[in-house]
């Protein structure tokens, strides 16, 4: 019997930047770091090694993922510890694993149920031999199965609110769980008023009442807590076949001890119960990390990142003012609702037909249904969220196809010829009851504006993933068209996108035929060589 020889020690380097050329050669490695990556890694090594919460901003398609992987791998090697790289979706997990393998960075896939993790992959993470690449849900749940890490890198952290809050938001659907819905309404009846209570118990909503939102603050009424708890604990008694009900049962377990600091957002259709700020401090995997790094293409200034992850303060690391602005490809934005004397939906359908393939991004499942009926050409194949959950490979190979994705403004990476058209259908504003309330009743404009801006930037950049990429972006929504027409909105965008929006607005004030000709394949190719000015 021959025992295995001990593995050779891994190479280390004084900084993440200097680790890059020492990585294993795979034949597919990047030739060199881009200047913006070098600038940020140097600043990180000089000033941010001990920051507990650190946000790093790089525009879409300019090397954000590799920057985060280098930081995670360098800390893993340097500190002989564990590192986690978290992504919003499983599809992105697969994508990051491919990128890590290409660059010679050891990484393992620990997505999905912990019961299905490979023993070797799990051991490599736990022994500090490889980065664990996981979805956000593996970190934010009632009982994370990953053991503590030195560093957790969160990719696409601008989308964090959606994924982190999901772990702490109990949603009661009137149609799926009518008894639980009714019991919660009875529990909060004293806070509704007689007229509003009567509207909510009606079998069908009256005119204008379906979208009304009542925010009920639990801290103001201790007498609500026991009956609400009694109503929601019923999720535990639902059959295993009711997957949505079981999911809400697990979620309520996470927020039950914090019921007194929750807000219930009540509508005729559903109720959402959630804390204003997620109690991530109770998540030991999250809080025990020596460093949490938040990667984003769109860091705002209204405290959105801190609210999303429940942190009091997050330090920022952005490119120095003197650094050149990184480029992420060229986009031709068109606005069918500005074209005179035509049906905007029919023009959008025609543009998609000429293009041959497109991603269609909507703010909700309901809007996705409308989009499919209104703008998708006949006989096209439809890819829905479940079809691309693990990979976009089948869609990338398809022709005459549309991927219709609800609330997926980020986490889509389709470079080159994989897809060159994005259609934004529906205004990317409020996507949860809390957001709808903040937008319509609380008038919290700064919070919502930051989220809308982030979604527009992310949505328009789904098919331009590198400096040589080019794409057509169809703004197929009147409200988004109006939003981007405002000078103050355009000035909040980066200079390239400002110029592309202004150019698109000007070019769209023409006939339907002329706009179709401009947006044709040949017209879009000419964009690669066009210089825009703000």
DOZA-9329 format. One record per residue: x, y, z of N, C-alpha, C in turn; residue in three letters. Coordinates in pm, whole numbers, plus 50000, padded with zeros to 5 digits. Each point is the difference from the previous one (the first is absolute). Layout:
# residues N
XYZXYZXYZALA...
***
This chain:
# residues 534
500854988150000499155011950000500895012450000UNK499715009249910500805012349989499155011850045UNK500495007350098499295011850048500235011749904UNK499025008949993500145011949916501055009350059UNK500775006049913500935010450045499215012550037UNK500505007450095499335012450040500045010049885UNK498925007549987499925010049893501015011050026UNK500535005349891500945011250012499255012350052UNK500715008650071499395012250053499575009249886UNK498875006750018499525009349898500875012549998UNK500095006049881500745012549989499225011050070UNK500725009250058499385011850061500685012449942UNK499415011450026500545012649950499675010950099UNK500765010950000499745010550098498695007549977UNK499485000049878498755007049971499194992049898UNK498695002849989499204993349896500515002849859UNK500445012149976500525003349867501194991349964UNK500904997850097501204992149972499734985149998UNK498844996050051499614985949991499614996549856UNK499425009449929499444997049867500994993049906UNK501225005149980500894993149906500534986650052UNK499774997050128500484987450058498954989049994UNK498795003349955498944989949992500374989249899UNK499454988150020500284988849909499615003749858UNK500844996249906499735002649859499004989749948UNK498925004749939498964991049950499905000249848UNK500705009249937499875001849856498905009749964UNK499185004150099498915009449975500085012250090UNK501095000950077500135011250094499955013449927UNK499535010250070500105013649948501475003749986UNK500335007249896501405003649976500525009350110UNK499165009250043500415009750102498755005950063UNK500185005950116498905007250064499755013149926UNK498735004049994499695013149944500445010850100UNK500195012049949500525010850084499105002850119UNK498664999249980499105002950111500094989250108UNK500234987649960500174989350098501275002250081UNK501085003649931501275002650068499875011550099UNK499355010849958499835011650088499254996250128UNK498914992549986499204996550117500734990150090UNK500684990349943500714990150081501155006550077UNK500655009549940501085007150072499445008250116UNK498895006949974499385007950107499494990850111UNK499464988549963499534990350099501164995550090UNK501114996349939501154995150077500575010950089UNK499925012449954500615011050076499125005050114UNK498674999649985499145006850098498824992150053UNK499664988449941498724993950034500104985350045UNK501174995350034500144985950038499204996550124UNK499825009450092499344997150127498575005450007UNK499505005349892498625004949999499044988350017UNK499105000750098499054989050021498964999449888UNK499545011749955499035000749891500525009749895UNK500204994849879500645007949895499244998349869UNK499615011149939499344999749869500995004349893UNK500054992549891500885003049888499135002349877UNK500205011449935499185003649884500814999249872UNK499484992449903500554999549865498834998949903UNK500015007549891498894999249905499804986049943UNK498794997349955499674987149940500964996749887UNK500514987750000500834995349891501445004850004UNK500475004750118501375005250007500874992450101UNK499664987350026500904991650079499724999350147UNK498755002350039499624999950142500174986150062UNK499574989649928500044986450056501434995450025UNK500895002149905501404995950020500635007650116UNK499675012750014500515007850113499584993650132UNK498724996350011499524993650123500614986350022UNK500174992249894500624986750013501445001150047UNK500735009849949501405001750042500095003650147UNK499125008850047500005003650142499684987850085UNK498984992449961499634988150078501134989750000UNK500604997549885501044989749992501275004450071UNK500325012749990501205005050069499844998750152UNK498845003750053499784998950145500004985350042UNK499424991449917500004985650032501434994850013UNK500855003549907501394995250001500805006850112UNK499865013250008500825007850093499684996550145UNK498714998750032499584997750138499774985250031UNK500234991449898499764985550015498614997750060UNK499025006049932498635000050053499014997149888UNK498735001450031498954997049904499475012949936UNK499514998549877499445011349925498724995649929UNK499025008949997498724997549933499785010949897UNK499514995949883499615009549895498524997749974UNK499165009650036498544998449992499435007549880UNK499094993549929499365005549880498495000550019UNK499305009049932498555000550014499284987349955UNK500504993349895499274988649945500934988149978UNK499394988349984500774987949971500685001249863UNK499305006049905500615001949868501295008050010UNK500025010250085501235007850018501074992150072UNK499604991050090500974991150065500774992349893UNK499264994149905500654992449893500955008949919UNK499565012149976500805009449921501305003750071UNK499915002450130501195003650078500964988250007UNK499474987950013500864988150003500804998649870UNK499355002949888500704999649871501105010549997UNK499705012050048501015010750002501164996450090UNK499724994250117501074996150092500884989249939UNK499384990149936500774989349938500885005649888UNK499475009349924500765006149891501245007250051UNK499885006350117501125007950053500924992050092UNK499704987250021500844991950087499785002650148UNK498785004450037499665002650140499194988150052UNK500474993150104499274988350053498645004050056UNK498944993749949498655003150045499134987549989UNK499024998750090499104988649999498565004750003UNK499124992149941498575003049993499304994150122UNK499525008850090499224995650116498615006249994UNK499425000149880498625004949985499044988550024UNK498725003350010498994989750021499954995250144UNK499254989450023499864994550134501344994750051UNK500265002350128501274995150059500074984749996UNK498844993649990499984985449995500574994749868UNK500075008849900500484995849868501425004849972UNK500615007150095501375004549978500944988049988UNK500955000949909501004989649991500915000150122UNK500324988250052500844999350120501365006349976UNK500564997849882501325005649968499955015249993UNK498975005249933499875014549987499805006750137UNK499164993950081499765005450134501294999950083UNK500754989149991501254998950075501035010349953UNK500075002149869500975009749948499715014050053UNK498705003650008499665013050058500375000350148UNK499594989950075500205000250144501484999750038UNK500834994049916501444999750027500725012349945UNK499245009149941500605012349948500784997749873UNK499624990049922500724996949876499345006149877UNK498785004850012499285005749887498925009450049UNK499665009649916498895009350029498684992749980UNK499075001650092498644994849981499195010349924UNK499484996249884499135008849922498574995750023UNK499185009150050498654996550047499015011049961UNK498704996949996498995010649986499795007150133UNK499445012149994499725007650122499194991750099UNK499104991749949499114992550089500754990050088UNK501224996349962500804991150085500565007350121UNK500065013249991500485008250113498825004850082UNK498975005149931498855005950070498844990150005UNK499984992150104498894990950028499984997250149UNK499054992450045499844997950144501124991750061UNK500674991949918501054991350054501074997349894UNK500915009749979501064998049899500854987750032UNK500334992249899500774987850020501505001849972UNK500395011649952501425003049980500625003750134UNK501224995350025500685004450122500665013449973UNK500345007150109500455013849990501185001849906UNK500045011849938501075003449906500685012950043UNK501225001949953500735012550026499395011549920UNK499614997149875499475010549913498814994449922UNK498975008649984498874996949912499915011349898UNK500074996549873499875009849892498604998549941UNK499255011049996498655000049944500025006649863UNK499814992149896499955005549865498645006349976UNK499975010349914498745007049968499265004150127UNK500705006350091499395003450129498925010749988UNK499975007449888498925009749980498644993049996UNK500014986949971498764992250000499754993650136UNK500825003150099499934993250129498675001150070UNK499345011649989498755002050072498984989249963UNK499944996849871499044990049954500274986350060UNK501284996150005500344986550043500144998850152UNK500535010350065500144999550145498635001250066UNK499195009449953498685002050063499114987849982UNK500234992349894499184988049978500114990250115UNK501165000050067500194990850113499245004550124UNK499495012549998499345005450119498625005849967UNK499444996549885498685005249961498994988649990UNK498985000550085498934990249994498915005649909UNK499664992449898498995004349904498784991050010UNK498845006150023498744992650013499135003449880UNK499814990249912499185002049881498534997050030UNK499155009349964498564997950023499494987949922UNK500494998249876499494989149917500564986450043UNK501264999550043500614987150035499674995750141UNK499975009550092499774996650141498945009350059UNK498764998549954498945009350041499725000150150UNK500124988450065499694999650144501045007750080UNK501274998249965501055007350072499865014949973UNK499735003649874499795014149966498875005950084UNK498884993050005498845004950074500315001650148UNK500754990650058500335000650142500935011750032UNK500915003149907500885011750023499175012849993UNK499085000849904499135011849990499205002050127UNK499474989050055499245001150125500905004650114UNK501264995550000500935003850108500295014950000UNK500065006149881500365014249992498775008849974UNK498834994450013498775007449971499925013550072UNK500425001150128499895013050067500835011049934UNK501044996249926500855010249938499595003849860UNK498944994049949499625002249861498905010449983UNK499165001450095498835008549983498884992049936UNK498775003550032498844992149957499874999349848UNK500215011249930499845000249855501064991549931UNK501255001550044501084992349937499854985150031UNK499604996750119499774985950037498934994049910UNK498925007449976498924995149915500504997549857UNK500895008749950500564998149866500824987249991UNK500764997250106500934988749997499314986550012UNK498824999950062499324987050017499014997249886UNK499855009549908499134997949885500584989149909UNK499144992549933500464989449910500675005449874UNK499665012149963500675006549888500265014550039UNK501155005449956500355013550043499135010449931UNK499715010850071499275010949940500905008249910UNK499445009449923500805008349910501105007550076UNK501244998749954501125007350059500514994850131UNK499474988550048500424995350132501014988749995UNK500154993349884500924988549993501445004050031UNK500435011849953501405003950015500285008150126UNK498985003150079500245007550123500854991950097UNK500955006550066500914993250093499885006550137UNK499754991950101499955004850138501224994850075UNK500895008950046501134995750081499634999850147UNK500114988750063499634998750141501254996750081UNK500395009150087501244998750077499714992150127UNK500634988550013499734991250113500385006250134UNK501055008450000500475005950125498945009050065UNK499035004449922498985009050054498854992750069UNK499894986849976498884992750056500454986250049UNK500364999250125500414987250059498884989649995UNK498765004850002498884990650003499824992649867UNK500695004449894499924993049872500904987749996UNK501075000150077501074990249982499524985650018UNK499264997350106499554986350027499074994749891UNK498955007649960499134994649894500694998849864UNK500945009049969500744998749874500884987650005UNK500664998050113500844988150015499154987349985UNK498835000050060499114988449991499594997549853UNK499785010949925499594998649860501154994649915UNK501215005350018501124996449913500634986650036UNK499874996050124500584987050038499274988749929UNK498825003049944499254989949925500754995349876UNK500965007949951500824995449887500714986950033UNK500304998050131500694987650041499154987549980UNK498725001849994499094988549993499594996449858UNK500505007349901499624997349862500704987549949UNK499404992849907500624987749948501295002949925UNK500884990249994501305001649932499835003349853UNK498884995749943499765002749857499825014949972UNK499615007650103499835014549985501375006550017UNK500785000549893501385004950009500075014750038UNK499075008049948499995014150034499695001950148UNK499054992350051499665000950141501154995950090UNK500714989349961501154995550079501115010549998UNK500165006449886501005010749991499685011350097UNK498735004150006499615010750091500154995650146UNK499844987250025500204994850136501445002150045UNK500964996749913501415002050034500315014950018UNK499425008249912500265014450010499455005650131UNK498824995650040499435005250124500854996050120UNK500634988549993500914996150107501115010350018UNK500475005849888501095009750006499565013450058UNK498725003649984499565013350046499134999450125UNK499664988250045499034999050110500465007450125UNK501284998850033500525006750119500085015249982UNK499815004449876500095014549971498655005649958UNK498944993050034498675004149956499675014250044UNK500465003850118499655013250054500645011549922UNK501034997249919500635010849922499674998549851UNK499014991749968499614998249861498925010049960UNK499865001549870498895007749942499224990549910UNK498685000150014499154992149911499465009249892UNK500284996749874499495007549886498794992349946UNK498825006050014498754993049974499355005249873UNK499684990949908499215003349881498884989649987UNK499115002249904498934990449979500544986649951UNK501105000149923500564987849942500854992050098UNK500805007050080500974993150085500465008950113UNK500724993750091500605007050114501484996450004UNK500845010050018501434997550021500385005050139UNK500654991550076500445003550134501524999250003UNK500665010950036501465000249997500535011050091UNK501224998350053500635010950073500405011149903UNK500085012250046500455010949914501444997749956UNK500814994550091501384996549968500214985450034UNK500574991949910500144985750029500924997650119UNK499644990950092500824997250120501184990949968UNK500845004349910501154991749959501014998150112UNK499925008450105500934998650112499844986650070UNK498854993449982499794987050062500574988549917UNK500435003149879500534989849910501504998650028UNK500394989350069501394998650043500964998649882UNK499584993349893500884998749883500335013849944UNK499005008549994500175013549946500835008850095UNK499635000050127500645009450094501404995650043UNK500294987049997501314995450046501105001549897UNK499645003349877501045002349899500835012050039UNK501314998949983500885011350031499845011449900UNK499584996449880499745010449900498854995749909UNK499125009849974498924998049904500205010149887UNK500134995049878500285008649884498775000049910UNK499525012049967498805001449918500415005749864UNK499904991849895500335004449865498775005849933UNK500145011449935498845006149936500425008749883UNK499125000749901500215009349890499365013550030UNK499125000550100499235012150026499855002350150UNK501025004950063499905003650142499355013750011UNK498915000750074499345012850018500505007150126UNK499345011050032500435008150115498895001650103UNK498874993349980498865001850091499954989450109UNK501104992850024500034989950104499314987149962UNK499774997949870499254988349955500744987150032UNK501324999749981500764987850026499954996350148UNK500145010050086499944997650145498644994550040UNK498935005749945498654995150031499824985749952UNK500494997249880499784986849940500644988950081UNK501215002550052500744989550071499975001750152UNK499285010150048499875001850145501295003850068UNK500855007949934501275004350058499955014950031UNK500605004250112499955014250036500845008849909UNK501144994749951500865008049914500814990949909UNK500055003449873500784992649901500975009849936UNK501314997050011501005008549936499984997949850UNK500395010349926499974999549855501414999949943UNK500104993149885501264999949925499635001449853UNK500315011549943499695002549859501275004449928UNK499915000849870501155004249922500405014350038UNK501305002950006500435013750027499555009349889UNK499795012950031499495009549899500875000749875UNK501324998450018500895001349885500054987649911UNK499374989050046500034987549923499125001349876UNK500414993949888499175000249880498704992350022UNK498925004749939498714993450015499984987149921UNK499754988550067499974987349926498804999349907UNK500184993549886498954998849900499394985950003UNK498704999349974499354986950001499154997749876UNK500415005349887499284997549877499085011449962UNK499394998849884499155010649945498564995249989UNK499065008850039498584996749995499245010349917UNK499094995249919499085008749926498634998750065UNK499595010350076498705000050064498965005649905UNK498884993149986498905005149920498755000750086UNK499145009649967498825003050080498764999849911UNK499364988449983498834999049911498875009550037UNK499895003850127498905008850040500225014449956UNK501165003149944500245013449946499755000749850UNK499794988649937499804999649855498555004149969UNK499815010449920498635004849974499214990549910UNK498705000150022499054993049912500294985149985UNK500314993350113500184985549993499644993850134UNK499724987249996499734992350122501354995950060UNK500365004950120501324996950057500234985150020UNK498964992750043500174985650020500264992949866UNK499275004149896500204993849869501395003349946UNK500465012250022501365003749956501044991850077UNK499784998250129500934991850080500034985749947UNK498834994649969499924986649945500794999049868UNK499875010649918500715000249872501515000650021UNK500445008150096501435001150030500564986750049UNK499244993150084500454987050049500064989949886UNK499035000649911499974990749887501225001849912UNK500395012349976501195002749919501264995150071UNK500035001650133501194996250077500164984950009UNK498904992750015500064985450002500134993650138UNK500315007850101500134994650136500075011750097UNK499474998350122500045011050095499774995150142UNK500555007750094499624998950141498945010650025UNK498914996250064498955009550037499935000250152UNK500275011550059500035001350146498785007950044UNK499264994550095498805006650053500115001350152UNK499245008950061500095001650145499274989450081UNK499114992249936499214990350075499554988749909UNK499564988950061499474988749923498765004249922UNK499195008450062498765004549935500335007849872UNK500985008950007500395007749883500644991049895UNK500684989550044500614990649905498934993449914UNK498854996850058498904994149924499525009849894UNK499855012850038499585010249903501035001549889UNK501284999850036501065001649900499964988949897UNK499814987750046499964988749907498895001749898UNK498855004950045498875001649909500175012149909UNK500655010550050500015012849928501145001649901UNK501204995050031501165003849917500794988349943UNK499754987750043500794988749951499474995349864UNK500854999049900499554995449867499394986050006UNK499074997549911499374986949992501044989349967UNK499784988250051500844988249973501365000550068UNK500255009850082501285000550072499984990250118UNK501154994550031500154991950122500115009350120UNK499384996050111500025008150122500814992850107UNK500995006950055500764995050113499575008150123UNK499534992850102499595006750123501064998250108UNK499755006050115501015000150106500484985950034UNK499074990550009500384986450037500864993449891UNK499865004449876500754994149889501475004150001UNK500305011350064501385005050001500555000950142UNK499374992850092500415000850140501444995550019UNK500404989549930501364994750014500965005449895UNK499485003049881500895003949891499225006849889UNK500665009349930499455006449882500494993349873UNK500674988650010500624993849883498994996749892UNK498874994050037498994996349900499445012449932UNK499765010550077499505012449941501045006149907UNK501264999950041501065005849918500104993149864UNK499694987249995500084992449875498745001549915UNK498915004650059498715000349932499915011949904UNK499084998849907499645011149912498495001750006UNK499535011849958498565003250011499504996650140UNK500645006050099499714996650140500055012550087UNK499204999750105500005010850100500094993950139UNK500885005450082500054996650142499265010950075UNK498844996750056499185009850071500234998250149UNK500625009950062500464998550138499425011150087UNK499294996050105499405009650091501005004150108UNK500195013150013500855005750105501414994249999UNK500564998149882501374995149987500845010349924UNK500155011750061500765010749935501504997750011UNK500414990750083501414996950015500164984949993UNK501244995250009500224985650004499794993149867UNK500075007749890499904994249866501265004149924UNK500704990449946501265002949932499974993249864UNK499725007849895499914994549864500875008249906UNK501304997350002500925008049918499994995749853UNK500565008649915500194996549860498704996649930UNK500054989549917498844996349920498974991650076UNK500234997450128499014992350078498645006849997UNK500005013350006498775007949986500395014649989UNK499385007249907500375014049981498815009650015UNK498904995250058498825008650016499414998350139UNK499745011250066499305000250129498775008949984UNK498864995250046498785008350003499585001850145UNK499805012350041499505003250134498515003049987UNK499164991350058498555001249988499425001650139UNK499505011850030499485002950134501005008250079UNK499505009550077500875009050075500654992550117UNK501335000550013500694992450105499965007150135UNK498835003250045499855007050127499754990450114UNK498875001350066499714992050118499714985549962UNK500754990750057499804985749972499504992350123UNK499975006050116499464993750121498995009650061UNK499194994950094499025008850063500685011350077UNK501164997150061500695010750071500435010949903UNK500544996149885500415009949900498805007849948UNK498894993049976498805006949952499525010150102UNK500074996550127499585009350104500945012150005UNK501314997349998500975011050005499825009449881UNK499624994349887499865007949878498715008149997UNK498894993850042498705006449980499455007150123UNK500304994550118499415005550122501005007550084UNK501224994650015500985006450086500795010749927UNK499944999949865500715009849920501515000150030UNK500554988150020501444999050026500744999649867UNK500065011549937500485000749861501464995849987UNK500865003750095501424997149986500274985050001UNK499254992650085500184985550008499594993449869UNK498825003349950499494993849879500805004349878UNK500375012949993500785004849886501314992449986UNK500634997250113501274992849995499804985949946UNK498924993550041499744986549953499644999949851UNK499195009749957499645000849859501245002649915UNK500825009450043501235003149926500874987749986UNK500154992550110500824987949996499434989949902UNK498694998050000499384990149912500115004149853UNK499885012949972500145004549862501434997749952UNK500975003650083501404998149961500294985249978UNK499544991750092500254985749989499274994149878UNK498755003849983499214994449890500575003349863UNK500455012449983500535004049870501364993749970UNK500664994550102501344994649980500084984949992UNK498874993149983500024985350005500744993749882UNK500075006749886500644994049882501285007149959UNK500465009350082501305006449974500904997050118UNK500754989149988500774994850112501495002549987UNK500395007449897501415003149980500125011949909UNK501205005849989500175012549924499694998849851UNK500004987949943499744998349857498574995549971UNK499184998350102498634995649979499135011449948UNK498904996749936499015009849957498624993750003UNK498985008150023498654994550016498955010649972UNK498814995149968498815008449987499194998950129UNK499605011450056499185000350121498685006849964UNK498904992650012498685005349966499295003950130UNK499765012750019499285004850118498524999849964UNK499344988650025498654997649950498955003450105UNK500155011350063499115003650111499895015250006UNK498795005750005499885014650000500565006750124UNK499854993550117500475006250124501525000350006UNK500644989149955501474999949997500525009949897UNK499285001449888500365010049900499955014050059UNK498935002850074499875013150066501105001950103UNK500304989550075501045000550103501355003949939UNK500384993249891501315002549939500025012949919UNK498835005949975499955012749928500345011850090UNK499994998050130500225010950094501505003150014UNK500355012549987501425004050006500644995950131UNK499285001950112500604997050129500274985150017UNK499194991649936500234985650004501234996549919UNK500105005349878501164996949915501315004350065UNK499985011350071501225005050063500474990950113UNK499114991550051500404990850107500664987349945UNK500004998449867500604988349937501455002849965UNK500774989349970501375002449956499985006549862UNK501135006149963500035008249879499654992149874UNK500484987749989499704992049882498504997549987UNK499364995950110498574997149994499205012849979UNK500455011250058499345012849973499955002749850UNK501164998449937500105002949857499164990349918UNK500014987450039499244989949926498505002450012UNK499545004050119498585003150020499605012049916UNK500795010750006499685012149924500004997349850UNK500974992449953500074996349859498764991949961UNK499624990550085498844991749971498715008049998UNK499845009450092498805008550001499895007949870UNK501125005549956499995007949876499704991249878UNK500614988149996499834991349884498614993949992UNK499304999550113498684993650002498885009149953UNK500275012749984498995009449951499994999749848UNK499544988749947500024997649856498894990249966UNK499984995649875498964990449961500364986050048UNK498974991550008500234986350044500964992749906UNK499855002249870500874993049904501445004550013UNK500215013150017501375005050012500664995150129UNK499244999550110500574995050125500344985249987UNK499144992449932500294985849979501274998249918UNK500185008449899501224999249919501245003250084UNK499895010250085501135003650085500344988850098UNK498974993250048500204989650101500304986449939UNK500064999249867500304987449935501424995850032UNK500354987849967501314994650035501135008849949UNK499905004449874501065008449946500105013350071UNK498835005850032500025012750071500624998850138UNK499704988850069500554998050134501504997749993UNK500484993249896501444997749989500765013049986UNK499395009949933500675012949985500225006950134UNK499234996150101500165006150132501374997150059UNK500594988949960501304996250057501045010849973UNK499795007849896501025009649958499555014450024UNK498825001550061499475013550017500435005950133UNK500365012749999500365007150124498835008850041UNK499534998050122498905008150053500575011050090UNK499295011150006500385010750092498795003550085UNK500285003450128498915003650090499415013449958UNK
***
